[in-house]
């Protein structure tokens, strides 16, 4: 039978392991959120670029510069 000191040590180790697991999960979630934000920004940037190119083409067509 384990004495109180061994039980306390076991429970402290158990709590440490659980805390590390939670921290790891939080880091994974933060990493996933950052990746999602990056992808969203890239998509937004691409859309802005396409709209700017379309606007430039419209101006060229309107001013006859595309002929």
Secondary structure, DSSP 8 states (H G I E B T S, - for coil): ---HHHHHHHHHHHHHHHHHHHHHHHHHHHHHHHHHHHHHHHHHHHHHHHHHHHHHHHHHHHHTTT-
